[in-house]
Amino acid sequence: MSRMLGRTTLTIPASPSTAIIAEAVATSFAHEAGVPAEGVERLQRAIRCLVNFSVEQSYGGDSGGDVEVSLELDSDGVVVDVHDWGKPFRRAGGPGGPLPPGLEDAEVVGENVRLINLANEGKRLTLLIATEHAITLSPVIDGAADATRASRSQSAEGIEIRDATIADADAISQLMYRGYGLGYVHADFYRPVWVEAAMNDGHVSSTVAYAGDELIGHHALLISGPQEAAESGVAVVAREWRGLGLFDQMFECTVARAKALGIPAMFGQATTAHIYSQRSEFKSGYKPTALMIGAAPAAMAQAQGGDGAEPAGRGALLNSVLPLVATPQIGVALPALYADTLQRIAANAGLEIIAPQGAVPLELSEDIVFSAEGLSANLYVSGGADPHRLERMLWSDDGRRAETLYADLDLTCDCEAALQTLRSQGFYLSGLVHAGRDGRDWLRLQRPQAQADLEQLHVEGDFAAWLLEAVLADRASVSSD
């Protein structure tokens, strides 16, 4: 259990006694904070309700997982947050609609009761117990592990943010485990030897944050090749150090390094199971360019269909880009069918479209690239499209075993014929890939070959909503759908 002024977090194995333990801690917390008796009683009822729901409904009463209970004082009372990794439920409360049975008591005693589905990160039950308390809150109270530190500024003084070296590899792998367990999609980051090799050969370039000798933050660039956009991500901040703005500071360091390396753009891929990751990217200046249906394996995109629901299929990722050059231009020949759509995507991302300058088709050493990690495959088309060649790719071993196929069409060359052939095979719009393979811009099409969840497509903002509508409308129009 970690404690600090105004906040406490407790992780307990799910069992019939979990609510009793959580209630005892909450009662002690409330008494120490000077919460009046009536407020303590409502807090106790809320804890019993939320924790019992997690134990009984999420885990079926079994001792098969953990329940994390967090209490935090704010100016309006006590914020209660119960996090579990059990059976998924549809988001509920407020704009999410009615809460599921079993949470009635929470609505009686609390305000702003919400059930938030976090896909492969489980779900949270949260509410506010509106009450007075005796703690004087200051905006400079820190969220660090050391309770003797008196302010954010003092907490942050000892934090060093710098470029990572191979000497950090072990600590990076261990921090990833602390932050994500063993469930992070880029599983190679759990292997220090791989991290060292990837740093040495230039495929990974990381930013790290240290408090003394302890690694407390990490953010990486995954670099594919010269003049190609680099994926940003593998971001984690140790739980006890969140709330100090470390991600923003690491992100600024990563952007500066990317520019120094001559990387033209950075991109990120955020789940559509919820909007929180998208918000983080958009706050940093990323703009959505493609919606990738079926990009996330079903295990990573938990079904949100309610009590007893089985996973509904593979989840979607929203691809967003952050150009790093002063006046980003893309030399592309837009296919007529998608010209308006691609122009709108480019304009929103700040990309100026110009005519391609003497581009010739690429000689591709690999027609199709299979990802064992994502159980998906990308096929690439540059220049003239031989229908028989495309058919061979689709019927290759990699093409058939992929649960989702993506087709990237080189926009520096005429791709009309390839586009029509692929649409006849059930491919439909995904969006624009900026500074992709060989630094070129590509039209991405997609064809899920395993069941994809089309219900949990939550996107943030008007533009992303428009892109979602455009993708679904094009999906409905393909001949073999």
VOPAGU-2260 file (C-alpha; in pm, 1 decimal, decimal comma):
REM VOPAGU-2260
SITE   aa  ch    i         X         Y         Z
SITE  MET   A    0       0,0       0,0       0,0
SITE  SER   A    1     136,1     343,5     -91,6
SITE  ARG   A    2      40,3     646,8     116,7
SITE  MET   A    3      94,6    1018,4      74,1
SITE  LEU   A    4     -75,9    1331,8     189,4
SITE  GLY   A    5    -435,3    1334,2      65,8
SITE  ARG   A    6    -414,7    1009,0    -129,1
SITE  THR   A    7    -387,5     634,7     -72,6
SITE  THR   A    8    -381,8     330,7    -302,3
SITE  LEU   A    9    -433,1     -30,6    -200,2
SITE  THR   A   10    -408,9    -342,2    -418,4
SITE  ILE   A   11    -585,2    -650,8    -280,5
SITE  PRO   A   12    -639,5    -999,0    -427,0
SITE  ALA   A   13   -1007,7   -1052,7    -507,2
SITE  SER   A   14   -1175,4   -1258,6    -235,0
SITE  PRO   A   15   -1483,2   -1245,1      -7,9
SITE  SER   A   16   -1279,6   -1038,3     243,2
SITE  THR   A   17   -1158,2    -777,3      -6,8
SITE  ALA   A   18   -1437,4    -530,4      69,2
SITE  ILE   A   19   -1378,7    -564,3     444,6
SITE  ILE   A   20   -1009,8    -479,1     407,5
SITE  ALA   A   21   -1079,9    -190,5     167,0
SITE  GLU   A   22   -1348,8     -50,2     397,2
SITE  ALA   A   23   -1111,1     -56,1     695,4
SITE  VAL   A   24    -847,1     136,6     502,2
SITE  ALA   A   25   -1105,3     385,0     372,2
SITE  THR   A   26   -1239,5     441,4     723,7
SITE  SER   A   27    -890,6     512,1     858,4
SITE  PHE   A   28    -819,1     742,8     564,6
SITE  ALA   A   29   -1142,3     936,9     619,7
SITE  HIS   A   30   -1085,9     974,3     995,3
SITE  GLU   A   31    -731,6    1099,0     939,8
SITE  ALA   A   32    -864,8    1350,6     686,8
SITE  GLY   A   33   -1127,3    1477,6     928,0
SITE  VAL   A   34   -1427,2    1364,5     722,8
SITE  PRO   A   35   -1748,9    1401,9     929,1
SITE  ALA   A   36   -1932,7    1088,5    1040,7
SITE  GLU   A   37   -2206,2    1115,6     776,5
SITE  GLY   A   38   -1941,9    1140,1     503,6
SITE  VAL   A   39   -1754,4     841,3     646,8
SITE  GLU   A   40   -2071,5     631,6     633,6
SITE  ARG   A   41   -2133,6     720,2     267,1
SITE  LEU   A   42   -1770,4     644,8     183,6
SITE  GLN   A   43   -1799,1     303,6     352,0
SITE  ARG   A   44   -2115,8     220,7     156,1
SITE  ALA   A   45   -1949,7     327,8    -168,5
SITE  ILE   A   46   -1642,6     113,2    -102,5
SITE  ARG   A   47   -1853,5    -192,5     -18,0
SITE  CYS   A   48   -2063,3    -145,5    -331,6
SITE  LEU   A   49   -1779,8     -88,6    -580,0
SITE  VAL   A   50   -1540,2    -348,8    -440,8
SITE  ASN   A   51   -1809,2    -616,1    -409,5
SITE  PHE   A   52   -1910,9    -544,8    -768,8
SITE  SER   A   53   -1551,1    -604,2    -883,3
SITE  VAL   A   54   -1515,7    -923,3    -679,5
SITE  GLU   A   55   -1855,5   -1073,6    -758,1
SITE  GLN   A   56   -1938,8    -941,7   -1105,6
SITE  SER   A   57   -1594,8    -894,4   -1262,1
SITE  TYR   A   58   -1422,4   -1200,1   -1112,7
SITE  GLY   A   59   -1731,3   -1412,4   -1043,9
SITE  GLY   A   60   -1645,4   -1434,8    -675,6
SITE  ASP   A   61   -1322,2   -1618,6    -750,7
SITE  SER   A   62    -973,4   -1526,4    -630,4
SITE  GLY   A   63    -849,3   -1485,2    -985,0
SITE  GLY   A   64    -726,0   -1128,5    -994,0
SITE  ASP   A   65    -652,5    -804,7    -814,0
SITE  VAL   A   66    -867,6    -509,9    -710,9
SITE  GLU   A   67    -694,4    -172,6    -683,8
SITE  VAL   A   68    -867,5      85,7    -462,6
SITE  SER   A   69    -756,8     450,1    -473,5
SITE  LEU   A   70    -884,9     732,7    -253,4
SITE  GLU   A   71    -792,2    1094,3    -312,5
SITE  LEU   A   72    -906,0    1416,3    -147,7
SITE  ASP   A   73   -1006,3    1709,3    -361,0
SITE  SER   A   74   -1181,3    2036,7    -286,7
SITE  ASP   A   75   -1524,7    1872,3    -316,6
SITE  GLY   A   76   -1467,5    1561,0    -107,8
SITE  VAL   A   77   -1319,6    1213,9    -163,7
SITE  VAL   A   78   -1269,8    1065,0    -511,7
SITE  VAL   A   79   -1303,9     686,0    -508,2
SITE  ASP   A   80   -1151,1     480,6    -788,1
SITE  VAL   A   81   -1176,7     100,0    -804,6
SITE  HIS   A   82    -976,6     -67,9   -1081,4
SITE  ASP   A   83    -996,3    -434,3   -1179,3
SITE  TRP   A   84    -887,6    -652,8   -1469,7
SITE  GLY   A   85   -1183,7    -890,2   -1472,2
SITE  LYS   A   86   -1479,0    -943,2   -1703,0
SITE  PRO   A   87   -1540,3    -643,8   -1935,4
SITE  PHE   A   88   -1853,0    -432,5   -1911,2
SITE  ARG   A   89   -1992,0    -166,7   -2139,9
SITE  ARG   A   90   -1902,7     187,3   -2027,7
SITE  ALA   A   91   -2186,1     332,0   -1822,5
SITE  GLY   A   92   -2291,7     622,4   -1607,0
SITE  GLY   A   93   -2355,3     978,6   -1719,8
SITE  PRO   A   94   -2346,6     997,9   -2101,3
SITE  GLY   A   95   -2258,1     626,9   -2110,6
SITE  GLY   A   96   -2610,5     530,0   -2005,8
SITE  PRO   A   97   -2748,9     334,5   -1708,8
SITE  LEU   A   98   -2511,5     156,8   -1474,1
SITE  PRO   A   99   -2533,0    -224,4   -1456,5
SITE  PRO   A  100   -2719,6    -394,3   -1170,1
SITE  GLY   A  101   -2518,8    -409,9    -849,1
SITE  LEU   A  102   -2414,5     -43,0    -845,4
SITE  GLU   A  103   -2739,2     102,7    -710,1
SITE  ASP   A  104   -2586,7     187,2    -371,1
SITE  ALA   A  105   -2306,3     377,2    -539,8
SITE  GLU   A  106   -2558,4     604,5    -710,7
SITE  VAL   A  107   -2735,8     667,5    -378,6
SITE  VAL   A  108   -2427,3     781,7    -185,7
SITE  GLY   A  109   -2199,9     919,3    -459,1
SITE  GLU   A  110   -2190,7    1168,5    -742,5
SITE  ASN   A  111   -2058,1    1132,6   -1099,1
SITE  VAL   A  112   -2064,6     753,7   -1080,8
SITE  ARG   A  113   -1896,0     606,1   -1386,9
SITE  LEU   A  114   -1790,9     267,3   -1522,6
SITE  ILE   A  115   -1500,6     325,9   -1762,6
SITE  ASN   A  116   -1387,9      45,7   -1993,1
SITE  LEU   A  117   -1011,2      63,5   -2055,5
SITE  ALA   A  118    -988,2    -226,5   -2303,0
SITE  ASN   A  119    -680,7    -439,5   -2222,5
SITE  GLU   A  120    -610,2    -221,0   -1917,7
SITE  GLY   A  121    -926,3    -344,0   -1743,3
SITE  LYS   A  122   -1195,8    -109,8   -1617,4
SITE  ARG   A  123   -1249,8     154,9   -1351,7
SITE  LEU   A  124   -1543,4     231,6   -1127,0
SITE  THR   A  125   -1522,8     588,0   -1003,9
SITE  LEU   A  126   -1734,8     832,1    -804,3
SITE  LEU   A  127   -1715,5    1135,2    -577,7
SITE  ILE   A  128   -1824,8    1137,4    -214,2
SITE  ALA   A  129   -1914,6    1503,1    -166,0
SITE  THR   A  130   -1810,6    1594,3     187,1
SITE  GLU   A  131   -1608,6    1834,8     394,7
SITE  HIS   A  132   -1265,8    1737,9     528,8
SITE  ALA   A  133    -993,6    1895,4     738,1
SITE  ILE   A  134    -705,1    1879,0     491,5
SITE  THR   A  135    -592,7    2205,9     330,9
SITE  LEU   A  136    -515,5    2118,6     -28,1
SITE  SER   A  137    -254,2    2303,5    -226,8
SITE  PRO   A  138    -194,7    2280,0    -601,7
SITE  VAL   A  139     171,6    2209,4    -524,5
SITE  ILE   A  140     113,8    1889,1    -324,5
SITE  ASP   A  141     321,7    1629,9    -504,3
SITE  GLY   A  142     236,7    1287,3    -635,2
SITE  ALA   A  143     578,6    1135,8    -579,1
SITE  ALA   A  144     660,4     836,5    -364,8
SITE  ASP   A  145     853,1    1036,1    -104,1
SITE  ALA   A  146     589,3    1177,3     131,8
SITE  THR   A  147     844,7    1406,1     297,7
SITE  ARG   A  148     872,3    1619,8     -15,3
SITE  ALA   A  149     655,8    1924,0      32,7
SITE  SER   A  150     581,1    2048,7    -316,5
SITE  ARG   A  151     577,7    1966,8    -684,2
SITE  SER   A  152     873,0    2194,4    -745,6
SITE  GLN   A  153    1077,7    2021,3    -475,9
SITE  SER   A  154     972,6    1679,9    -608,3
SITE  ALA   A  155    1074,6    1767,2    -961,2
SITE  GLU   A  156    1411,9    1919,8    -871,4
SITE  GLY   A  157    1587,4    1584,5    -853,2
SITE  ILE   A  158    1439,7    1438,3   -1172,5
SITE  GLU   A  159    1679,8    1399,1   -1464,8
SITE  ILE   A  160    1534,9    1366,2   -1815,5
SITE  ARG   A  161    1783,3    1261,7   -2083,2
SITE  ASP   A  162    1848,0    1048,2   -2388,6
SITE  ALA   A  163    1869,3     679,8   -2301,6
SITE  THR   A  164    2182,7     467,6   -2343,9
SITE  ILE   A  165    2228,8      91,5   -2359,3
SITE  ALA   A  166    2310,9     102,3   -1987,0
SITE  ASP   A  167    1941,3     179,5   -1927,4
SITE  ALA   A  168    1812,8    -135,3   -2101,7
SITE  ASP   A  169    1752,6    -348,4   -1791,6
SITE  ALA   A  170    1577,7     -65,2   -1609,5
SITE  ILE   A  171    1356,7       5,4   -1914,8
SITE  SER   A  172    1240,6    -358,0   -1932,7
SITE  GLN   A  173    1168,2    -361,4   -1559,3
SITE  LEU   A  174     975,3     -32,7   -1576,1
SITE  MET   A  175     765,9    -169,3   -1864,2
SITE  TYR   A  176     676,2    -465,6   -1645,6
SITE  ARG   A  177     584,3    -237,5   -1354,5
SITE  GLY   A  178     365,1     -29,2   -1580,5
SITE  TYR   A  179     200,1    -292,0   -1801,6
SITE  GLY   A  180     265,4    -634,1   -1651,3
SITE  LEU   A  181     353,0    -860,2   -1944,7
SITE  GLY   A  182      71,4    -730,9   -2165,7
SITE  TYR   A  183     235,7    -451,7   -2367,3
SITE  VAL   A  184     199,7    -489,5   -2744,1
SITE  HIS   A  185     570,9    -426,5   -2816,8
SITE  ALA   A  186     678,7    -735,1   -2626,1
SITE  ASP   A  187    1046,0    -700,7   -2726,6
SITE  PHE   A  188    1080,5    -419,7   -2471,5
SITE  TYR   A  189    1066,4    -684,3   -2197,6
SITE  ARG   A  190    1398,8    -819,5   -2328,8
SITE  PRO   A  191    1697,7    -603,0   -2223,0
SITE  VAL   A  192    1925,6    -771,2   -2479,0
SITE  TRP   A  193    1684,5    -673,1   -2759,9
SITE  VAL   A  194    1658,7    -316,1   -2625,9
SITE  GLU   A  195    2039,3    -287,2   -2624,2
SITE  ALA   A  196    2068,7    -421,6   -2979,7
SITE  ALA   A  197    1787,9    -196,7   -3107,8
SITE  MET   A  198    1954,1     108,5   -2953,9
SITE  ASN   A  199    2289,4      10,5   -3101,1
SITE  ASP   A  200    2154,8     -32,7   -3454,1
SITE  GLY   A  201    1944,7     285,0   -3437,0
SITE  HIS   A  202    1599,4     126,5   -3450,1
SITE  VAL   A  203    1510,5     249,4   -3100,8
SITE  SER   A  204    1587,2     591,1   -2958,5
SITE  SER   A  205    1450,1     649,1   -2610,8
SITE  THR   A  206    1403,5     922,8   -2354,7
SITE  VAL   A  207    1427,3     831,7   -1986,1
SITE  ALA   A  208    1345,2    1006,9   -1658,8
SITE  TYR   A  209    1535,3     926,3   -1339,0
SITE  ALA   A  210    1477,9    1018,0    -976,9
SITE  GLY   A  211    1817,9     946,9    -828,1
SITE  ASP   A  212    1907,1     593,9    -934,6
SITE  GLU   A  213    1545,6     493,8   -1003,7
SITE  LEU   A  214    1406,4     493,3   -1358,6
SITE  ILE   A  215    1058,2     646,5   -1333,9
SITE  GLY   A  216     972,5     727,6   -1696,8
SITE  HIS   A  217    1032,5     612,6   -2054,1
SITE  HIS   A  218     925,2     725,8   -2402,1
SITE  ALA   A  219    1058,6     578,0   -2726,0
SITE  LEU   A  220    1096,4     639,2   -3094,6
SITE  LEU   A  221    1076,2     327,9   -3313,6
SITE  ILE   A  222    1272,0     413,1   -3626,9
SITE  SER   A  223    1214,0     218,7   -3949,2
SITE  GLY   A  224    1442,1     383,2   -4203,4
SITE  PRO   A  225    1579,5     706,8   -4349,4
SITE  GLN   A  226    1315,7     971,0   -4432,0
SITE  GLU   A  227    1042,7     756,0   -4278,9
SITE  ALA   A  228     812,3     865,2   -3997,9
SITE  ALA   A  229     903,4     710,2   -3661,7
SITE  GLU   A  230     647,3     558,9   -3430,1
SITE  SER   A  231     639,0     724,6   -3089,7
SITE  GLY   A  232     518,2     536,0   -2788,9
SITE  VAL   A  233     625,5     270,3   -2539,1
SITE  ALA   A  234     546,5     542,5   -2288,5
SITE  VAL   A  235     527,7     468,2   -1918,0
SITE  VAL   A  236     558,3     675,0   -1600,7
SITE  ALA   A  237     586,0     496,7   -1267,7
SITE  ARG   A  238     249,3     521,0   -1094,5
SITE  GLU   A  239     379,7     702,1    -787,4
SITE  TRP   A  240     540,4     971,2   -1005,6
SITE  ARG   A  241     239,9    1053,8   -1220,4
SITE  GLY   A  242      91,5    1401,9   -1205,0
SITE  LEU   A  243     421,4    1591,5   -1233,1
SITE  GLY   A  244     406,2    1645,2   -1608,0
SITE  LEU   A  245     687,0    1398,1   -1677,3
SITE  PHE   A  246     529,4    1267,5   -1997,4
SITE  ASP   A  247     520,4    1616,7   -2150,0
SITE  GLN   A  248     884,4    1675,8   -2058,5
SITE  MET   A  249     994,2    1341,6   -2202,6
SITE  PHE   A  250     787,1    1404,2   -2515,0
SITE  GLU   A  251     961,7    1738,5   -2573,1
SITE  CYS   A  252    1299,4    1566,3   -2540,8
SITE  THR   A  253    1191,4    1294,2   -2786,3
SITE  VAL   A  254    1069,1    1549,7   -3041,1
SITE  ALA   A  255    1395,6    1746,5   -3018,7
SITE  ARG   A  256    1598,6    1428,4   -3074,3
SITE  ALA   A  257    1376,6    1322,7   -3366,3
SITE  LYS   A  258    1431,4    1658,2   -3535,6
SITE  ALA   A  259    1807,2    1632,9   -3478,1
SITE  LEU   A  260    1800,6    1288,0   -3641,4
SITE  GLY   A  261    1624,9    1432,3   -3947,7
SITE  ILE   A  262    1306,9    1232,7   -3893,0
SITE  PRO   A  263    1029,8    1397,5   -4098,8
SITE  ALA   A  264     737,1    1303,2   -3874,7
SITE  MET   A  265     626,8    1101,0   -3576,2
SITE  PHE   A  266     314,9     887,6   -3560,1
SITE  GLY   A  267     117,5     712,3   -3291,0
SITE  GLN   A  268    -155,0     449,1   -3290,3
SITE  ALA   A  269    -420,7     487,4   -3020,8
SITE  THR   A  270    -694,2     240,1   -2933,9
SITE  THR   A  271   -1055,0     325,1   -3014,6
SITE  ALA   A  272   -1181,0     119,3   -2720,0
SITE  HIS   A  273   -1165,5     449,8   -2528,8
SITE  ILE   A  274   -1060,4     806,5   -2608,6
SITE  TYR   A  275    -800,0     874,7   -2338,9
SITE  SER   A  276    -494,8     773,5   -2543,6
SITE  GLN   A  277    -626,1     976,5   -2837,4
SITE  ARG   A  278    -664,0    1283,5   -2617,5
SITE  SER   A  279    -304,9    1252,7   -2504,5
SITE  GLU   A  280    -179,9    1238,3   -2863,6
SITE  PHE   A  281    -400,9    1523,2   -2985,0
SITE  LYS   A  282    -283,8    1740,8   -2695,9
SITE  SER   A  283      70,9    1692,6   -2825,6
SITE  GLY   A  284     -25,8    1807,7   -3176,3
SITE  TYR   A  285     -91,0    1476,8   -3353,2
SITE  LYS   A  286    -358,1    1472,6   -3624,6
SITE  PRO   A  287    -557,5    1162,5   -3727,3
SITE  THR   A  288    -482,1    1029,2   -4075,5
SITE  ALA   A  289    -608,5     668,6   -4082,6
SITE  LEU   A  290    -849,2     440,6   -3899,9
SITE  MET   A  291    -722,2      83,3   -3892,1
SITE  ILE   A  292   -1010,8    -158,4   -3840,9
SITE  GLY   A  293    -905,8    -489,4   -3684,8
SITE  ALA   A  294    -552,6    -372,6   -3606,4
SITE  ALA   A  295    -557,9    -487,0   -3243,6
SITE  PRO   A  296    -596,3    -856,5   -3155,1
SITE  ALA   A  297    -917,0    -939,3   -2969,6
SITE  ALA   A  298    -726,4   -1005,3   -2647,6
SITE  MET   A  299    -610,7    -641,6   -2653,5
SITE  ALA   A  300    -953,1    -500,0   -2733,7
SITE  GLN   A  301   -1180,9    -633,8   -2463,3
SITE  ALA   A  302   -1545,4    -661,8   -2555,2
SITE  GLN   A  303   -1768,3    -397,2   -2401,3
SITE  GLY   A  304   -2098,6    -573,6   -2454,8
SITE  GLY   A  305   -2209,1    -608,2   -2093,3
SITE  ASP   A  306   -2238,9    -892,5   -1843,1
SITE  GLY   A  307   -2131,9   -1226,4   -1983,0
SITE  ALA   A  308   -2023,5   -1084,6   -2318,1
SITE  GLU   A  309   -1755,8   -1264,3   -2516,6
SITE  PRO   A  310   -1491,6   -1060,6   -2703,3
SITE  ALA   A  311   -1664,1    -915,8   -3010,4
SITE  GLY   A  312   -1357,7    -928,4   -3232,7
SITE  ARG   A  313   -1040,8    -743,6   -3317,5
SITE  GLY   A  314   -1024,2    -378,9   -3217,1
SITE  ALA   A  315    -934,6     -67,2   -3414,3
SITE  LEU   A  316    -645,0     178,3   -3388,0
SITE  LEU   A  317    -647,6     544,9   -3485,2
SITE  ASN   A  318    -325,3     639,9   -3663,9
SITE  SER   A  319    -218,7    1001,3   -3603,1
SITE  VAL   A  320      79,6    1196,7   -3731,3
SITE  LEU   A  321     292,6    1488,3   -3611,8
SITE  PRO   A  322     499,1    1646,0   -3893,7
SITE  LEU   A  323     839,0    1770,6   -3775,5
SITE  VAL   A  324     956,5    1975,7   -4074,1
SITE  ALA   A  325     876,8    2344,7   -4107,1
SITE  THR   A  326     670,1    2324,4   -4428,7
SITE  PRO   A  327     572,2    1961,2   -4485,6
SITE  GLN   A  328     487,9    1883,0   -4848,3
SITE  ILE   A  329     376,0    1556,4   -5002,7
SITE  GLY   A  330     420,6    1482,9   -5371,8
SITE  VAL   A  331     125,8    1260,6   -5456,0
SITE  ALA   A  332     -99,5    1164,7   -5746,0
SITE  LEU   A  333    -441,3    1129,0   -5587,2
SITE  PRO   A  334    -673,5     855,5   -5715,0
SITE  ALA   A  335   -1006,4    1005,7   -5820,4
SITE  LEU   A  336   -1218,2     795,0   -5586,1
SITE  TYR   A  337   -1039,7     917,7   -5273,4
SITE  ALA   A  338    -905,9    1255,2   -5388,7
SITE  ASP   A  339   -1139,1    1467,7   -5175,2
SITE  THR   A  340   -1091,4    1245,6   -4870,8
SITE  LEU   A  341    -712,1    1246,2   -4894,5
SITE  GLN   A  342    -702,9    1621,8   -4953,2
SITE  ARG   A  343    -905,0    1678,2   -4636,7
SITE  ILE   A  344    -684,3    1443,7   -4433,2
SITE  ALA   A  345    -368,6    1615,0   -4559,8
SITE  ALA   A  346    -502,0    1964,5   -4493,8
SITE  ASN   A  347    -601,0    1875,6   -4138,3
SITE  ALA   A  348    -252,3    1734,8   -4073,6
SITE  GLY   A  349     -83,7    2044,9   -4217,0
SITE  LEU   A  350      51,5    1865,0   -4524,0
SITE  GLU   A  351      69,8    2061,9   -4848,6
SITE  ILE   A  352      -5,7    1851,4   -5156,8
SITE  ILE   A  353     218,3    1907,1   -5460,4
SITE  ALA   A  354     264,8    1713,8   -5784,2
SITE  PRO   A  355     508,9    1422,4   -5762,4
SITE  GLN   A  356     850,6    1512,5   -5901,4
SITE  GLY   A  357     993,8    1240,5   -6125,9
SITE  ALA   A  358     904,5     953,0   -5896,6
SITE  VAL   A  359     955,9     602,6   -6026,8
SITE  PRO   A  360     803,3     282,7   -5886,3
SITE  LEU   A  361     993,1     121,1   -5603,6
SITE  GLU   A  362    1161,5    -212,7   -5648,3
SITE  LEU   A  363    1015,4    -386,3   -5345,6
SITE  SER   A  364    1219,4    -669,2   -5198,0
SITE  GLU   A  365     916,0    -781,6   -4996,4
SITE  ASP   A  366     566,6    -771,6   -5138,9
SITE  ILE   A  367     398,6    -863,2   -4812,0
SITE  VAL   A  368     518,5    -817,6   -4452,7
SITE  PHE   A  369     360,4   -1029,4   -4179,3
SITE  SER   A  370     348,8    -917,3   -3814,9
SITE  ALA   A  371     340,1   -1211,7   -3575,7
SITE  GLU   A  372     286,6    -962,9   -3292,0
SITE  GLY   A  373     -34,3    -821,4   -3436,4
SITE  LEU   A  374    -136,3   -1120,8   -3653,4
SITE  SER   A  375    -171,4    -876,6   -3943,8
SITE  ALA   A  376       6,7    -823,9   -4274,5
SITE  ASN   A  377      85,7    -532,9   -4505,9
SITE  LEU   A  378     116,2    -570,4   -4880,2
SITE  TYR   A  379     274,9    -293,3   -5084,1
SITE  VAL   A  380     198,7    -178,9   -5438,5
SITE  SER   A  381     417,4      75,3   -5617,9
SITE  GLY   A  382     344,2     154,2   -5981,2
SITE  GLY   A  383     157,8     -73,5   -6219,2
SITE  ALA   A  384     -48,9    -348,4   -6061,3
SITE  ASP   A  385     -47,5    -696,0   -6210,4
SITE  PRO   A  386    -379,3    -851,6   -6096,7
SITE  HIS   A  387    -218,9   -1196,1   -6091,6
SITE  ARG   A  388      62,3   -1071,0   -5866,5
SITE  LEU   A  389    -188,9    -916,5   -5629,1
SITE  GLU   A  390    -382,8   -1241,3   -5621,0
SITE  ARG   A  391     -65,1   -1436,1   -5542,1
SITE  MET   A  392       3,7   -1204,0   -5248,6
SITE  LEU   A  393    -350,2   -1240,9   -5115,5
SITE  TRP   A  394    -330,4   -1620,6   -5138,8
SITE  SER   A  395      22,5   -1651,1   -5000,8
SITE  ASP   A  396      74,5   -1817,0   -4663,4
SITE  ASP   A  397     118,5   -1476,6   -4495,6
SITE  GLY   A  398    -182,4   -1333,8   -4676,3
SITE  ARG   A  399    -409,4   -1615,5   -4565,5
SITE  ARG   A  400    -295,6   -1643,3   -4203,1
SITE  ALA   A  401    -322,0   -1268,3   -4135,7
SITE  GLU   A  402    -632,7   -1181,2   -3936,5
SITE  THR   A  403    -625,3    -834,6   -4095,1
SITE  LEU   A  404    -468,4    -734,9   -4427,0
SITE  TYR   A  405    -357,6    -382,7   -4510,7
SITE  ALA   A  406    -266,6    -275,0   -4863,4
SITE  ASP   A  407     -46,8      34,0   -4902,1
SITE  LEU   A  408     -53,7     198,0   -5246,3
SITE  ASP   A  409     233,1     428,8   -5341,1
SITE  LEU   A  410      79,3     771,6   -5406,3
SITE  THR   A  411     382,0     899,9   -5595,6
SITE  CYS   A  412     270,2     675,3   -5883,0
SITE  ASP   A  413     -59,6     608,5   -6057,3
SITE  CYS   A  414    -242,8     356,1   -5840,5
SITE  GLU   A  415    -589,2     359,7   -6005,2
SITE  ALA   A  416    -566,3       6,2   -6146,9
SITE  ALA   A  417    -438,9    -144,3   -5821,9
SITE  LEU   A  418    -708,5      39,8   -5629,1
SITE  GLN   A  419    -988,1    -105,3   -5840,3
SITE  THR   A  420    -844,7    -456,4   -5819,0
SITE  LEU   A  421    -812,7    -442,4   -5441,3
SITE  ARG   A  422   -1161,8    -299,2   -5394,0
SITE  SER   A  423   -1296,6    -589,0   -5597,1
SITE  GLN   A  424   -1126,2    -814,8   -5340,2
SITE  GLY   A  425   -1302,6    -646,5   -5047,1
SITE  PHE   A  426   -1046,9    -382,6   -4950,5
SITE  TYR   A  427   -1175,6     -42,4   -4837,6
SITE  LEU   A  428   -1039,8     288,6   -4710,7
SITE  SER   A  429    -819,1     317,2   -4404,9
SITE  GLY   A  430    -653,6     653,7   -4475,9
SITE  LEU   A  431    -322,2     823,1   -4545,7
SITE  VAL   A  432      17,6     693,6   -4431,4
SITE  HIS   A  433     254,0     992,1   -4424,5
SITE  ALA   A  434     628,0     935,9   -4477,6
SITE  GLY   A  435     581,1     561,6   -4479,0
SITE  ARG   A  436     794,0     302,7   -4655,6
SITE  ASP   A  437    1093,1     464,1   -4830,5
SITE  GLY   A  438     972,2     804,7   -4706,4
SITE  ARG   A  439     678,4     807,9   -4950,9
SITE  ASP   A  440     312,6     875,2   -4881,0
SITE  TRP   A  441      76,4     582,5   -4921,0
SITE  LEU   A  442    -296,0     525,0   -4950,6
SITE  ARG   A  443    -382,1     255,8   -4697,6
SITE  LEU   A  444    -666,6      12,5   -4767,6
SITE  GLN   A  445    -778,5    -261,3   -4530,5
SITE  ARG   A  446    -953,3    -596,3   -4524,8
SITE  PRO   A  447   -1021,7    -764,8   -4189,8
SITE  GLN   A  448   -1016,5   -1143,3   -4235,3
SITE  ALA   A  449   -1123,1   -1226,2   -3880,7
SITE  GLN   A  450   -1416,9   -1078,4   -3696,8
SITE  ALA   A  451   -1365,8    -709,2   -3617,5
SITE  ASP   A  452   -1552,6    -522,1   -3346,2
SITE  LEU   A  453   -1736,0    -235,6   -3517,1
SITE  GLU   A  454   -1931,2    -136,9   -3206,4
SITE  GLN   A  455   -1642,1      -7,1   -2999,1
SITE  LEU   A  456   -1516,5     265,6   -3230,8
SITE  HIS   A  457   -1483,8     559,8   -2993,1
SITE  VAL   A  458   -1300,9     858,1   -3142,5
SITE  GLU   A  459   -1222,3    1203,5   -3006,8
SITE  GLY   A  460   -1311,0    1520,8   -3195,4
SITE  ASP   A  461   -1505,2    1623,3   -3503,7
SITE  PHE   A  462   -1233,5    1533,4   -3754,9
SITE  ALA   A  463   -1181,5    1182,0   -3621,5
SITE  ALA   A  464   -1559,5    1135,7   -3623,9
SITE  TRP   A  465   -1568,4    1242,6   -3989,1
SITE  LEU   A  466   -1286,6     999,8   -4073,5
SITE  LEU   A  467   -1472,5     718,4   -3899,0
SITE  GLU   A  468   -1785,5     791,5   -4104,1
SITE  ALA   A  469   -1583,9     801,7   -4427,5
SITE  VAL   A  470   -1420,9     464,2   -4353,2
SITE  LEU   A  471   -1748,5     293,6   -4264,4
SITE  ALA   A  472   -1923,9     439,8   -4569,4
SITE  ASP   A  473   -1648,4     308,5   -4796,2
SITE  ARG   A  474   -1661,7     -29,0   -4624,7
SITE  ALA   A  475   -2030,9     -49,5   -4713,9
SITE  SER   A  476   -1953,7      24,8   -5077,5
SITE  VAL   A  477   -1697,9    -243,1   -5160,4
SITE  SER   A  478   -1826,1    -509,1   -5394,4
SITE  SER   A  479   -1740,7    -817,4   -5189,0
SITE  ASP   A  480   -1845,3    -689,4   -4847,5
